[in-house]
Amino acid sequence: MASGIKFDLIEFLKLAPKYFLPLLLFSGFVIFIPSSWLGYLSLDELVNKYRWIFSLVFLLSLSLILSGTAIGIGGRLKRARGKRNVKKNVKAKLENLSERQKSILRELAFGDRNTISLPVNDGEVRELELYKIIYRSSSLSTMHVYFDYNLQPLALEIINKNKNILD
């Protein structure tokens, strides 16, 4: 009869790389420690018999840690590139706005309110939202058409640096 403990290799391999660090350290310690120390720790027979297993664990742990680190670095680089592209697109769109879009942004950037209600079915409003210049700040609408919108912090920063962009 099974004991109820189930080992899933795929789930084990999906663990974060930091969980493989103890395995890497222990197996590396056992593989690379001098034989005299192994004798002192009474591990010499165990290591001589199962060195291939410790070596396999060491290589597997090392490869999982290195690949996890590389994937993490790649993800960070991808997010940074994405942010840079968004900033570039926002700047480009802010330099090419219609008069209606400029008036909306002037009201948000320089008006006395941070939020204004705009029709969701207006193409110019939707374009500002798609370019991540404004965002819908509420999911509640007035008459199912008007939603509250705010200015994105990045767009506000660009507008404040170049105030004549909305002229």
N, C-alpha and C positions, 0 to 999 in steps of 0.2 A: 504494500500500500504506500502511496506517495506521501511524503511528509507535509505537503502543502506549500513548500517553498519552490517557487518557479523562477528560473533564471532566464532572462530574455537578453540575449547577446546584443541585439539591435538597440534596445533601450539603454544598455550599459555603454555602448559606443556613443550614444547621443549625449552622454553626460558632459558637463562643462570641462574644459581641459584642466581646470584647477583641481579637479578630483583625481586626476591621474598623477599629479605631482608626488604624492606620498609613494605611489607604486614605483615611479621613476627613481625617486631618491633611495628607497629601500633596495630595489633590484640593482641599481648602480652601486650602492654601498656593498652589497653582497658579491657582486661580480668583480669589482675593482679593489677591494680591501686586500691587504697582504695576507698570505696563508697563515702566518703566525698569529694574526689577530683572530682569524676564523677559528683556529685551534683554541685560543683563549676563550672565545665565546661559545665554544662547543658546536660550531656550525660547520666545521670542515667536512664531515661526512655528508651532511645534508646538501651542502653546496656542491660537493664533488658528484653526488648522485643526480642532482636536479639543476645543475648549472645551465643547461639548455633551456629550461623553463624560465629561470631568472633572466636569461639573455633575451628570450622571446618577450617577456613582460617588459623588460627595459626598452627594447626596440619599439614595441607597440605603444608604450606610454610616451616615449619620445616623439614618435611620429604623430600621435594624437595631439600632444601639446603643441608641437610645431605647426601642425595644420590648423588647429583651433586658433592659434595666435595669428597666423597668416589670414585666416578668414575674418577674424576680428579687425585686423588692420585694413583689410580690403573693404569691409563694411563701413568703417570710419571714413576712409577715403571716398567711398561712393556717396555717403551722406554729405561730406564737405563739398564734393563736386556738385551735388544736387542743390545745396544752398547757394553756391556760387552761381549756378545757372538761373535759379529763381531771382537772385539779386540782379543779374544781368538783364533778364527779361522784364523785371519791374522797372529798371532804369530806362530800358528801351521804350516800354509802353508809356511811361510818364513823359517822355519827350515827344510822344505822338498821340496826344489825346484830343478828342473832340471838345467843342466848347461846353457841351452838356456835362461831359465827364470832368472837365476842369472845374465847373461850378460845383459839382457834387464834392469834389476833393477839397476845394477852397472852403466849403461849408464845414467839412469834417476837420480839416487841418487848422483853420483859423477862426472858425465859428465859436460860439459860446457853449456848444454841446459836443460831446464825443460820439453821440449816436444820432443817426437820422433814419427816418422810415422811408424806404424806397420801394417801388414796385418790383416784384420779383420777375415779372414778365417783360421788363424793359431790357432790351438787348444791350444797351450801353452799360447799365448796372451789372448785368450778367457778365459782360466782358471784363469789367473791373474786378469782379469776383473771381473769374477764371484766371486772370493774371496775378492773383493773390495781392491785389492792391487794397481791396476792402474784403471784409468777411461778415457773414451773417451772424449777428451776436445773439439772436434769439430764434427759437423754433416756433414761437407764437406769432401769429400774423394778425393784422387788422384787415378784416373783410376778406381773408384768404388771399390777399394780393400784396399787401404791404408788410415788409419785414424790417426789423431794425438792423442797420449795418454800422460797422465801425471801420476805422482806418487801420490797416496792418502796421505794426511798429516799424517794419523795414521801410515801407512807403513813407511814413511820417518822417523818419530819419532822413531819407533822400530829399523830401520836400523841404525840410528845415535847413538842410545844407545848401539847397539851391532854390530859394524862395521864388525866383522869377520863372520857375518851370511851369507854374500855373497861370502865367499872364497871357 
